Amino acid sequence: MEITKNKIIPVIFGLNRYCLSKREISLIKNNNIYGFIIFQRNIFNVLQLKNLINHIKSLCKNNPIFMIDHEGGRINRFNHIFTQRKYSGNYFGNLYKLDKKKFLEEASNFIKFNINIFKYLGIDTVAYPVSDLKHKNTHKVIGDRAFSNNPRIVNYLSQFFINKYQQNGIKCISKHVPGHGLAEKDSHYDLPVVTKSLQYLEQNDFSCFEKLNSFFMMTAHVKYNQIDDKVATYSKKIISLIRKKIKFKGVIMTDDICMKALNQSLNYRVTQPLLAGCDIILHCNGNVNEMEQIISILKK
């Protein structure tokens, strides 16, 4: 991918601390980076985070996105400020089946609270919903983050939350396409291999993502060995399936390329997803040496 100095570099970076280092300042100032992702390590308190985001904005010539990987439940980057422990995907899925009126009330309160704090801080993108299908006897990395073991409910609730967020100016990243629920390993640490047939996957896990209109989708670092011998993030076949079968028309980003499921060189982890058809690279660990290398790779 050829990128001139003035064009946006298709990468989202995580940052190391509560404030920018000199090298981070230089990297941000001298490059038009697509966006930045916020983690708990970047949050001391609300005012500090607002100041950090404003500092980054002041350095940028472009208008980068500011995303947060925040789901509620056990994935809460504001844990030492407030809790949303009960608001897991599974909680909302069960509530939807039991009491739709109560679901609407609880979901609306959850979304309204998040939108208000995101907008105050300057965050415009959330890595939500988890559109993975819940399965028995698979790795708990997804577990209660999933809405349901029913693909129709997962698809419906995913679209519900996407609509609520995006109608209020917060872009959504549905994840982890085309489905992480069958994984028996945690892709943060190992490469999961799914052996189900394409027909099974299309009728179940893949259908959860069908026609979702989230601004972004995030790939799964999962190998579906009945489709391709490459992990989904590297696979032209899978990215083509996301476009043609799942019918996603938005921006495809990788999951974090620092995860151990991907063990290739940094150069390969950056270039292969783009060659496969991904639009954006996500790099989360805040390692400024790697960030500088990635900029160099993408400017070649």
C-alpha positions as CSV (number, residue, x, y, z in Angstrom):
1,M,0.0,0.0,0.0
2,E,1.5,3.3,-1.1
3,I,0.8,6.2,1.2
4,T,2.1,9.7,0.6
5,K,3.1,12.0,3.5
6,N,-0.2,13.9,3.4
7,K,-2.5,10.9,3.4
8,I,-4.0,9.2,6.4
9,I,-1.9,6.3,7.6
10,P,-4.3,3.3,8.1
11,V,-3.4,2.4,11.7
12,I,-5.0,2.9,15.1
13,F,-2.5,3.0,17.9
14,G,-2.7,2.4,21.6
15,L,-0.7,4.8,23.8
16,N,1.5,3.9,26.8
17,R,0.4,6.0,29.7
18,Y,-1.8,8.8,31.1
19,C,0.1,11.4,29.1
20,L,2.2,11.5,25.9
21,S,5.9,10.8,25.8
22,K,8.2,13.0,23.7
23,R,8.4,10.2,21.1
24,E,4.7,9.8,21.0
25,I,4.3,13.6,20.5
26,S,6.7,13.5,17.6
27,L,5.1,10.5,16.0
28,I,1.6,12.1,16.2
29,K,2.7,15.5,15.1
30,N,4.6,14.3,12.0
31,N,2.1,11.7,10.7
32,N,-1.6,11.7,9.8
33,I,-2.6,8.7,11.9
34,Y,-6.1,7.2,11.4
35,G,-6.9,6.9,15.1
36,F,-6.1,6.1,18.7
37,I,-7.5,3.5,21.1
38,I,-8.0,4.2,24.9
39,F,-7.4,1.5,27.5
40,Q,-7.5,1.5,31.3
41,R,-3.8,2.3,31.4
42,N,-4.6,5.7,29.8
43,I,-7.3,6.6,32.4
44,F,-6.4,8.1,35.8
45,N,-9.5,10.1,36.0
46,V,-12.1,11.8,33.7
47,L,-10.4,15.2,33.5
48,Q,-6.9,13.7,32.8
49,L,-8.4,11.6,30.0
50,K,-10.2,14.6,28.5
51,N,-6.9,16.5,28.6
52,L,-5.0,13.6,27.0
53,I,-7.5,13.4,24.1
54,N,-7.4,17.2,23.7
55,H,-3.6,17.2,23.6
56,I,-3.6,14.5,20.8
57,K,-6.2,16.5,18.9
58,S,-4.0,19.7,19.2
59,L,-1.1,17.8,17.5
60,C,-3.1,16.4,14.6
61,K,-3.6,18.0,11.2
62,N,-6.3,15.4,10.4
63,N,-9.3,14.5,12.4
64,P,-8.4,11.1,14.0
65,I,-10.9,8.7,15.5
66,F,-10.7,8.1,19.3
67,M,-12.0,4.6,20.1
68,I,-12.4,2.8,23.3
69,D,-12.7,-1.0,23.8
70,H,-15.6,-0.7,26.3
71,E,-18.4,-3.3,26.4
72,G,-19.8,-3.1,30.0
73,G,-19.7,-6.4,31.9
74,R,-16.1,-7.5,32.5
75,I,-14.7,-5.3,29.7
76,N,-14.9,-1.9,31.3
77,R,-12.0,0.5,30.8
78,F,-13.3,2.8,33.5
79,N,-13.3,0.2,36.2
80,H,-11.7,2.3,38.9
81,I,-14.1,5.2,38.2
82,F,-17.5,3.3,37.8
83,T,-18.8,-0.2,37.4
84,Q,-21.1,-1.6,34.7
85,R,-20.4,-5.2,35.8
86,K,-24.0,-6.5,35.4
87,Y,-24.3,-5.1,31.8
88,S,-22.7,-8.0,30.0
89,G,-23.9,-9.1,26.5
90,N,-25.4,-12.2,28.1
91,Y,-27.3,-10.1,30.7
92,F,-28.9,-8.1,27.9
93,G,-29.6,-11.2,25.8
94,N,-31.4,-13.0,28.7
95,L,-33.3,-9.8,29.7
96,Y,-34.5,-9.4,26.0
97,K,-36.0,-12.9,26.1
98,L,-37.6,-12.5,29.5
99,D,-38.9,-9.0,29.6
100,K,-38.6,-6.8,26.5
101,K,-39.9,-3.7,28.2
102,K,-37.3,-4.0,31.0
103,F,-34.6,-4.7,28.4
104,L,-35.4,-1.5,26.6
105,E,-35.3,0.5,29.8
106,E,-32.0,-1.0,31.0
107,A,-30.3,-0.9,27.5
108,S,-31.4,2.7,27.0
109,N,-29.9,3.7,30.4
110,F,-26.6,1.9,29.6
111,I,-26.3,3.4,26.2
112,K,-27.3,7.0,27.3
113,F,-24.7,6.9,30.1
114,N,-21.9,5.7,27.8
115,I,-22.8,8.2,25.1
116,N,-22.7,11.1,27.5
117,I,-19.3,10.2,29.0
118,F,-17.8,9.4,25.5
119,K,-18.9,12.7,24.1
120,Y,-17.7,14.7,27.1
121,L,-14.3,13.0,26.7
122,G,-14.1,13.3,22.9
123,I,-14.4,9.6,22.2
124,D,-16.3,8.9,19.0
125,T,-16.0,5.2,18.4
126,V,-16.7,2.2,20.6
127,A,-15.6,-1.5,20.1
128,Y,-19.1,-2.8,20.6
129,P,-21.2,-4.9,20.1
130,V,-19.8,-8.4,20.5
131,S,-21.7,-10.1,17.7
132,D,-20.1,-13.5,18.4
133,L,-22.4,-16.5,18.9
134,K,-22.3,-18.1,22.3
135,H,-21.4,-21.8,22.3
136,K,-21.1,-24.4,25.0
137,N,-17.7,-25.9,25.9
138,T,-15.6,-23.3,24.1
139,H,-13.1,-20.8,25.6
140,K,-14.5,-18.3,28.1
141,V,-12.7,-15.4,26.3
142,I,-16.1,-14.7,24.7
143,G,-18.5,-16.4,27.1
144,D,-20.8,-13.9,28.8
145,R,-19.7,-11.1,26.4
146,A,-22.0,-12.8,23.8
147,F,-25.7,-12.0,23.7
148,S,-27.1,-15.4,23.0
149,N,-26.7,-18.9,21.5
150,N,-29.4,-18.0,19.0
151,P,-28.0,-16.3,15.9
152,R,-31.2,-14.4,15.2
153,I,-31.1,-12.8,18.7
154,V,-27.4,-12.0,18.4
155,N,-28.0,-10.3,15.0
156,Y,-31.1,-8.4,16.2
157,L,-29.5,-7.1,19.4
158,S,-26.3,-6.2,17.6
159,Q,-28.2,-4.1,15.2
160,F,-30.3,-2.6,18.1
161,F,-27.1,-1.4,19.9
162,I,-25.5,-0.2,16.7
163,N,-28.5,1.9,15.8
164,K,-28.7,3.4,19.3
165,Y,-25.0,4.4,19.4
166,Q,-24.7,5.5,15.8
167,Q,-27.9,7.6,15.8
168,N,-26.2,9.5,18.6
169,G,-22.9,10.1,16.9
170,I,-20.8,7.2,18.3
171,K,-19.5,4.8,15.6
172,C,-19.6,1.1,16.4
173,I,-17.2,-1.7,15.8
174,S,-19.0,-5.0,15.6
175,K,-16.7,-7.9,16.5
176,H,-15.1,-10.4,16.0
177,V,-16.1,-11.1,12.4
178,P,-16.8,-13.7,11.1
179,G,-17.2,-15.2,14.6
180,H,-15.0,-16.0,17.6
181,G,-17.6,-18.0,19.6
182,L,-16.4,-21.5,18.5
183,A,-12.8,-20.8,19.5
184,E,-11.4,-23.3,22.0
185,K,-8.3,-21.0,22.7
186,D,-8.0,-17.4,23.6
187,S,-6.5,-15.5,20.6
188,H,-4.7,-13.1,23.0
189,Y,-2.4,-16.0,23.7
190,D,-2.9,-18.8,21.0
191,L,-4.2,-19.3,17.5
192,P,-7.7,-20.8,17.7
193,V,-8.6,-23.2,14.9
194,V,-12.3,-23.8,14.0
195,T,-13.1,-27.0,12.1
196,K,-16.8,-26.6,11.3
197,S,-17.9,-26.6,7.7
198,L,-18.6,-23.5,5.7
199,Q,-22.3,-24.5,5.6
200,Y,-22.5,-24.7,9.4
201,L,-20.7,-21.5,9.9
202,E,-22.9,-19.6,7.4
203,Q,-26.0,-20.8,9.1
204,N,-24.8,-20.0,12.6
205,D,-21.8,-17.9,13.6
206,F,-21.4,-15.9,10.3
207,S,-25.1,-15.1,10.2
208,C,-24.8,-13.1,13.4
209,F,-22.9,-10.4,11.5
210,E,-25.1,-10.5,8.4
211,K,-26.1,-7.0,7.1
212,L,-25.0,-5.2,10.3
213,N,-24.5,-1.5,9.5
214,S,-21.8,-0.7,12.1
215,F,-19.3,1.8,10.8
216,F,-16.5,-0.8,11.4
217,M,-16.1,-4.5,11.8
218,M,-13.2,-6.1,13.6
219,T,-11.7,-9.3,12.4
220,A,-11.2,-12.5,14.5
221,H,-7.7,-13.9,14.8
222,V,-9.2,-17.3,14.2
223,K,-8.4,-19.9,11.5
224,Y,-11.4,-21.5,9.9
225,N,-9.6,-24.5,8.3
226,Q,-12.5,-25.6,6.1
227,I,-12.3,-22.3,4.3
228,D,-8.6,-21.3,4.3
229,D,-5.3,-22.2,5.9
230,K,-4.7,-18.6,6.8
231,V,-6.0,-16.9,9.9
232,A,-9.1,-14.7,9.1
233,T,-7.2,-11.4,9.5
234,Y,-4.7,-12.5,6.8
235,S,-7.2,-14.3,4.5
236,K,-8.5,-12.8,1.2
237,K,-11.1,-15.6,1.2
238,I,-12.5,-14.6,4.6
239,I,-12.4,-10.8,3.9
240,S,-14.2,-11.5,0.6
241,L,-16.8,-13.6,2.5
242,I,-17.3,-10.7,4.9
243,R,-18.0,-8.4,1.9
244,K,-20.0,-10.7,-0.3
245,K,-21.8,-13.2,2.0
246,I,-22.1,-11.2,5.2
247,K,-22.6,-8.1,3.0
248,F,-20.6,-5.7,5.1
249,K,-20.1,-2.4,3.3
250,G,-18.2,-0.4,6.0
251,V,-14.6,-0.3,7.2
252,I,-12.8,-3.6,8.2
253,M,-10.2,-3.3,10.9
254,T,-8.0,-6.0,12.3
255,D,-8.2,-7.1,15.9
256,D,-5.0,-6.1,17.8
257,I,-2.0,-7.3,15.8
258,C,0.0,-7.6,19.0
259,M,-2.1,-10.6,20.1
260,K,-0.2,-13.9,20.3
261,A,-2.5,-15.6,17.8
262,L,-0.4,-13.7,15.2
263,N,3.3,-14.7,15.6
264,Q,4.7,-13.5,12.3
265,S,7.1,-10.6,11.9
266,L,5.8,-7.1,12.5
267,N,6.2,-6.3,8.8
268,Y,4.0,-9.3,7.9
269,R,1.4,-8.5,10.6
270,V,1.1,-5.0,9.2
271,T,1.1,-5.7,5.4
272,Q,-0.7,-9.0,5.1
273,P,-4.1,-7.8,6.5
274,L,-4.1,-4.9,4.0
275,L,-3.2,-7.2,1.1
276,A,-6.1,-9.5,2.2
277,G,-8.5,-6.6,2.1
278,C,-8.6,-5.1,5.6
279,D,-8.7,-1.3,5.7
280,I,-7.2,-0.5,9.0
281,I,-4.5,-2.0,11.3
282,L,-5.1,-2.0,15.0
283,H,-1.9,-1.9,17.2
284,C,-2.7,-1.7,20.9
285,N,0.4,-2.3,23.1
286,G,1.7,1.2,23.2
287,N,5.2,0.2,22.3
288,V,6.6,3.3,20.6
289,N,9.5,1.4,18.9
290,E,6.9,-0.8,17.1
291,M,4.7,2.2,16.4
292,E,7.6,4.0,14.7
293,Q,8.4,0.8,12.7
294,I,4.8,0.5,11.6
295,I,4.8,4.1,10.3
296,S,7.9,3.4,8.4
297,I,6.4,0.2,6.9
298,L,3.2,2.0,5.8
299,K,5.1,4.9,4.3
300,K,7.2,2.7,2.0
